[in-house]
Amino acid sequence: MRIAILDDYAGAFAQTQAARRLAGHEVVAFADSVRGDELVARLDGFDAAVLLQQRTRVPREVAERLTTVRLVTQTGRSTAHLDLDALAAQGVTVCAGGLSDPVTTAELTWALILAAQRNLPEEAARLRSGQWQHTVGRRLAGRTLGIWGLGRIGGLLARYGTAFGMDILVWGREGSLEQAREQGYAVAPDRAALFAMSDVLSVHLPLNESTRGIVTAEDLGRMGSDALFVNTSRAALVAPGALEASLLAGRPGRAAIDVFDDEPVLGASDPLLALPQVTATPHLGYVERDVLETLYAAAADQVLAYADGNPVDVVAAPAR
């Protein structure tokens, strides 16, 4: 089979066990992102495409024009970025499997919080440019860490916050609130109080139709002028334009983000990157060696099983 590894920005695939397992096939890895007509052209001549998380979108207008691809393997369980019906109608089998480790995103979230509170990106850049210290940071100990969604990642973040001497305040669905009470964390009286009472507020919710745009400008406006809003989940959890407008209005005072509405962000094109009060990273939450080994291992399993005529982890298949 001829296999395309898409959006391998860091050239990580070649270093994994999965690459060695697929050595009997022709594998081509691409380090850049393309869409629409360019994606159709790129995939022409390939039998299979390996997608890393949600980096590549395959909408109907792309799926209907695939002429040679017969297998799409999706690392991770999310398929919202794929038109499964259109792919199946085009004769493409779609497989999805493998899980990210919540530790990697939780660690990245905590790193962003520390970096933002102590102005580390700015100070490091000044030092390299020949200058000395310029800002005054803020400690975490004794302050309130608000967590919206006490799931696998939110739960780890709460433990990190506790270790740093922070008070934990939780809001979310009843399951999150029950876990918070069982683990001895405070539960916010309501959603408005979560934003008003948090010195640092981190959102850990899945993106679906009920959560899209769930964080509003009104929510953000309740935060203090020294407060930090953190989003390492999905950019679309925040209403369009709400974070930029709220930061410009001074509430919250700062933001730390790892996710953007339109990725990859090239040429610093996202308006949030122009704001000095924003600490940002290019969606690094799951980008860690052990996680990539796990995700690409699942992809190799899917490719090899399909090649043997016994596909696994199938989420969409052509009609027989």
TITOR-467871 format. One line per field, with one value per residue (C-alpha): residue number from 1; x, y, z. Coordinates in nm, 3 decimals, always signed. Layout:
REM residues N
resi NUM;...
x X;...
y Y;...
z Z;...
REM end
This chain:
REM residues 320
resi 1;2;3;4;5;6;7;8;9;10;11;12;13;14;15;16;17;18;19;20;21;22;23;24;25;26;27;28;29;30;31;32;33;34;35;36;37;38;39;40;41;42;43;44;45;46;47;48;49;50;51;52;53;54;55;56;57;58;59;60;61;62;63;64;65;66;67;68;69;70;71;72;73;74;75;76;77;78;79;80;81;82;83;84;85;86;87;88;89;90;91;92;93;94;95;96;97;98;99;100;101;102;103;104;105;106;107;108;109;110;111;112;113;114;115;116;117;118;119;120;121;122;123;124;125;126;127;128;129;130;131;132;133;134;135;136;137;138;139;140;141;142;143;144;145;146;147;148;149;150;151;152;153;154;155;156;157;158;159;160;161;162;163;164;165;166;167;168;169;170;171;172;173;174;175;176;177;178;179;180;181;182;183;184;185;186;187;188;189;190;191;192;193;194;195;196;197;198;199;200;201;202;203;204;205;206;207;208;209;210;211;212;213;214;215;216;217;218;219;220;221;222;223;224;225;226;227;228;229;230;231;232;233;234;235;236;237;238;239;240;241;242;243;244;245;246;247;248;249;250;251;252;253;254;255;256;257;258;259;260;261;262;263;264;265;266;267;268;269;270;271;272;273;274;275;276;277;278;279;280;281;282;283;284;285;286;287;288;289;290;291;292;293;294;295;296;297;298;299;300;301;302;303;304;305;306;307;308;309;310;311;312;313;314;315;316;317;318;319;320
x +0.000;+0.101;+0.038;+0.031;+0.115;-0.044;+0.049;+0.358;+0.487;+0.781;+0.878;+0.787;+0.642;+0.977;+1.106;+0.823;+0.785;+0.488;+0.720;+0.925;+0.613;+0.499;+0.838;+0.693;+0.471;+0.554;+0.511;+0.538;+0.517;+0.418;+0.530;+0.289;-0.088;-0.301;-0.675;-0.939;-0.801;-0.446;-0.547;-0.727;-0.418;-0.187;-0.383;-0.409;-0.217;-0.225;-0.418;-0.435;-0.411;-0.308;-0.453;-0.308;-0.586;-0.791;-0.514;-0.670;-1.034;-1.201;-1.534;-1.774;-1.622;-1.288;-1.421;-1.624;-1.312;-1.082;-1.006;-0.744;-0.773;-0.951;-0.852;-0.844;-0.701;-0.787;-0.564;-0.791;-1.163;-1.291;-1.429;-1.625;-1.380;-1.454;-1.763;-1.803;-2.106;-1.933;-1.618;-1.815;-2.011;-1.680;-1.568;-1.338;-1.313;-1.253;-1.091;-1.044;-0.864;-0.601;-0.630;-0.421;-0.285;-0.450;-0.121;+0.038;-0.234;-0.257;+0.119;+0.111;-0.177;+0.019;+0.327;+0.121;-0.021;+0.325;+0.464;+0.181;+0.187;+0.562;+0.581;+0.836;+0.812;+0.866;+1.148;+1.328;+1.305;+1.440;+1.732;+1.830;+1.809;+2.060;+1.819;+1.743;+1.424;+1.128;+0.807;+0.667;+0.497;+0.225;+0.240;-0.010;-0.004;-0.305;-0.502;-0.809;-0.788;-1.125;-1.181;-1.480;-1.505;-1.344;-1.275;-0.947;-0.750;-0.934;-0.887;-0.511;-0.498;-0.679;-0.409;-0.134;-0.306;-0.340;+0.032;+0.110;-0.106;-0.403;-0.769;-0.969;-1.313;-1.510;-1.805;-1.953;-2.210;-2.340;-2.076;-1.799;-1.967;-2.006;-1.640;-1.540;-1.734;-1.593;-1.239;-1.283;-1.282;-1.511;-1.803;-1.894;-2.244;-2.310;-2.138;-2.120;-1.945;-1.685;-1.569;-1.595;-1.411;-1.128;-0.782;-0.694;-0.975;-0.911;-1.177;-1.175;-1.483;-1.536;-1.640;-1.985;-2.301;-2.400;-2.061;-1.973;-1.946;-2.039;-1.789;-1.938;-1.811;-2.041;-1.867;-1.521;-1.624;-1.690;-1.324;-1.088;-0.845;-0.556;-0.720;-0.592;-0.819;-0.675;-0.793;-0.605;-0.922;-1.080;-1.093;-1.458;-1.565;-1.535;-1.787;-1.633;-1.438;-1.530;-1.181;-1.013;-1.284;-1.274;-0.896;-0.906;-1.166;-0.933;-1.132;-0.974;-0.633;-0.455;-0.505;-0.301;-0.407;-0.292;-0.582;-0.708;-1.018;-0.830;-0.522;-0.241;-0.188;+0.079;+0.217;+0.088;-0.248;-0.471;-0.559;-0.497;-0.126;-0.106;-0.208;+0.082;-0.141;-0.173;+0.067;+0.022;+0.156;+0.080;-0.151;+0.117;-0.112;-0.087;+0.245;+0.470;+0.678;+0.492;+0.154;+0.262;+0.397;+0.055;-0.143;+0.072;+0.074;-0.305;-0.276;-0.027;-0.265;-0.543;-0.334;-0.195;-0.534;-0.690;-0.409;-0.481;-0.848;-0.970;-1.008;-1.033;-1.171;-1.405;-1.632;-1.744;-1.735;-1.846;-2.178;-2.128
y +0.000;+0.363;+0.550;+0.927;+1.048;+1.392;+1.698;+1.544;+1.889;+1.771;+1.472;+1.250;+0.955;+0.834;+0.797;+0.569;+0.192;+0.235;+0.353;+0.036;-0.182;-0.025;-0.060;-0.311;-0.038;+0.286;+0.559;+0.933;+1.183;+1.546;+1.817;+2.087;+2.129;+2.165;+2.186;+2.168;+2.130;+2.092;+1.809;+1.629;+1.663;+1.550;+1.232;+1.137;+0.813;+0.709;+0.407;+0.520;+0.840;+0.853;+1.150;+1.277;+1.387;+1.666;+1.829;+1.732;+1.799;+1.588;+1.755;+1.629;+1.846;+1.671;+1.320;+1.317;+1.385;+1.118;+0.878;+0.638;+0.651;+0.348;+0.378;+0.668;+0.594;+0.845;+0.856;+0.923;+0.862;+1.201;+1.205;+1.530;+1.675;+1.395;+1.353;+0.982;+0.938;+1.101;+0.896;+0.570;+0.664;+0.722;+0.371;+0.469;+0.272;+0.494;+0.353;+0.543;+0.434;+0.511;+0.747;+1.044;+1.041;+1.314;+1.371;+1.540;+1.804;+1.856;+1.912;+2.154;+2.341;+2.375;+2.490;+2.761;+2.875;+2.904;+3.077;+3.329;+3.404;+3.472;+3.631;+3.371;+3.407;+3.784;+3.765;+3.485;+3.680;+3.997;+3.809;+3.663;+4.010;+4.146;+4.297;+4.222;+4.166;+4.390;+4.246;+4.145;+3.806;+3.667;+3.360;+3.075;+2.971;+3.098;+3.183;+3.016;+2.778;+2.746;+2.433;+2.396;+2.022;+1.785;+1.502;+1.323;+1.639;+1.869;+1.619;+1.612;+1.991;+2.008;+1.787;+2.008;+2.317;+2.159;+2.070;+2.436;+2.553;+2.676;+2.658;+2.453;+2.566;+2.341;+2.386;+2.160;+1.888;+1.698;+1.429;+1.688;+1.837;+1.498;+1.418;+1.756;+1.696;+1.344;+1.473;+1.762;+2.045;+2.345;+2.366;+2.705;+2.828;+2.877;+2.939;+3.315;+3.265;+3.036;+3.318;+3.588;+3.393;+3.237;+3.390;+3.129;+2.961;+2.661;+2.509;+2.132;+2.040;+1.829;+2.021;+1.931;+2.112;+2.175;+2.323;+2.520;+2.886;+2.800;+3.053;+3.393;+3.750;+3.796;+3.506;+3.642;+3.991;+3.863;+3.774;+4.006;+4.242;+4.030;+3.696;+3.443;+3.252;+2.922;+2.713;+2.401;+2.215;+2.362;+2.723;+2.689;+2.647;+3.026;+3.234;+3.385;+3.702;+3.693;+3.632;+3.902;+4.157;+4.070;+4.097;+4.434;+4.542;+4.433;+4.143;+3.895;+4.056;+3.772;+3.448;+3.134;+2.929;+2.626;+2.610;+2.833;+2.863;+2.792;+2.571;+2.568;+2.938;+3.062;+3.411;+3.496;+3.548;+3.492;+3.828;+3.688;+3.661;+4.039;+4.088;+4.108;+3.975;+3.639;+3.350;+3.103;+2.775;+2.596;+2.316;+2.120;+1.955;+1.602;+1.644;+1.421;+1.119;+0.852;+0.979;+0.989;+0.634;+0.522;+0.709;+0.599;+0.241;+0.240;+0.373;+0.100;-0.162;-0.026;-0.012;-0.363;-0.511;-0.346;-0.475;-0.826;-0.790;-0.770;-0.399;-0.301;+0.004;+0.071;+0.374;+0.401;+0.148;+0.139;-0.031;-0.386
z +0.000;-0.053;+0.271;+0.338;+0.689;+0.706;+0.912;+1.070;+1.168;+1.378;+1.164;+1.457;+1.268;+1.135;+1.492;+1.606;+1.617;+1.383;+1.106;+1.137;+1.139;+0.812;+0.645;+0.398;+0.253;+0.075;+0.336;+0.269;+0.557;+0.502;+0.746;+0.628;+0.616;+0.304;+0.253;-0.016;-0.367;-0.237;-0.003;-0.287;-0.505;-0.226;-0.162;-0.529;-0.579;-0.213;-0.090;+0.273;+0.476;+0.841;+1.029;+1.357;+1.591;+1.428;+1.227;+0.892;+0.808;+0.541;+0.459;+0.193;-0.082;-0.028;+0.037;-0.285;-0.492;-0.349;-0.631;-0.495;-0.115;+0.027;+0.394;+0.637;+0.980;+1.249;+1.556;+1.851;+1.875;+1.758;+1.403;+1.403;+1.148;+0.900;+0.683;+0.750;+0.523;+0.228;+0.281;+0.299;-0.012;-0.190;-0.101;+0.185;+0.508;+0.813;+1.126;+1.451;+1.765;+2.025;+2.319;+2.427;+2.779;+2.989;+3.171;+2.870;+2.831;+3.207;+3.227;+2.934;+3.097;+3.418;+3.229;+3.059;+3.392;+3.546;+3.237;+3.228;+3.601;+3.598;+3.250;+3.142;+2.760;+2.777;+3.029;+2.843;+2.517;+2.686;+2.836;+2.497;+2.344;+2.595;+2.848;+3.213;+3.414;+3.339;+3.487;+3.825;+3.841;+4.065;+4.287;+4.273;+4.639;+4.828;+4.516;+4.367;+4.073;+3.901;+3.694;+3.463;+3.404;+3.654;+3.409;+3.345;+3.264;+3.503;+3.783;+3.730;+3.718;+4.051;+4.204;+4.062;+4.199;+4.542;+4.541;+4.474;+4.763;+4.562;+4.663;+4.410;+4.291;+4.055;+3.823;+3.559;+3.513;+3.813;+3.766;+3.805;+4.109;+4.273;+4.214;+4.354;+4.675;+4.709;+4.667;+4.907;+4.653;+4.682;+4.441;+4.298;+4.389;+4.019;+3.688;+3.739;+4.073;+3.914;+3.688;+3.952;+4.224;+4.020;+4.005;+3.744;+3.550;+3.326;+3.098;+3.040;+2.840;+2.527;+2.218;+2.091;+1.991;+2.352;+2.450;+2.136;+2.240;+2.599;+2.742;+2.668;+2.686;+2.986;+3.162;+3.092;+3.196;+3.547;+3.595;+3.779;+3.610;+3.747;+3.665;+3.410;+3.170;+3.039;+2.745;+2.634;+2.529;+2.215;+2.097;+1.990;+2.353;+2.365;+2.172;+1.855;+1.934;+2.302;+2.442;+2.235;+2.322;+2.691;+2.712;+2.540;+2.794;+3.075;+3.220;+3.247;+3.262;+3.083;+2.895;+2.833;+2.533;+2.335;+2.086;+1.807;+1.591;+1.268;+1.292;+1.206;+1.276;+1.035;+1.001;+1.352;+1.181;+1.485;+1.648;+1.996;+1.915;+1.882;+2.245;+2.494;+2.771;+2.592;+2.651;+2.366;+2.234;+1.901;+2.021;+2.206;+2.461;+2.322;+2.140;+2.352;+2.251;+2.447;+2.327;+1.964;+1.996;+2.123;+1.858;+1.566;+1.698;+1.669;+1.314;+1.221;+1.364;+1.147;+0.830;+0.871;+0.958;+0.653;+0.432;+0.563;+0.479;+0.840;+0.927;+1.293;+1.476;+1.183;+1.225;+0.862;+0.580;+0.217;+0.150;+0.032
REM end
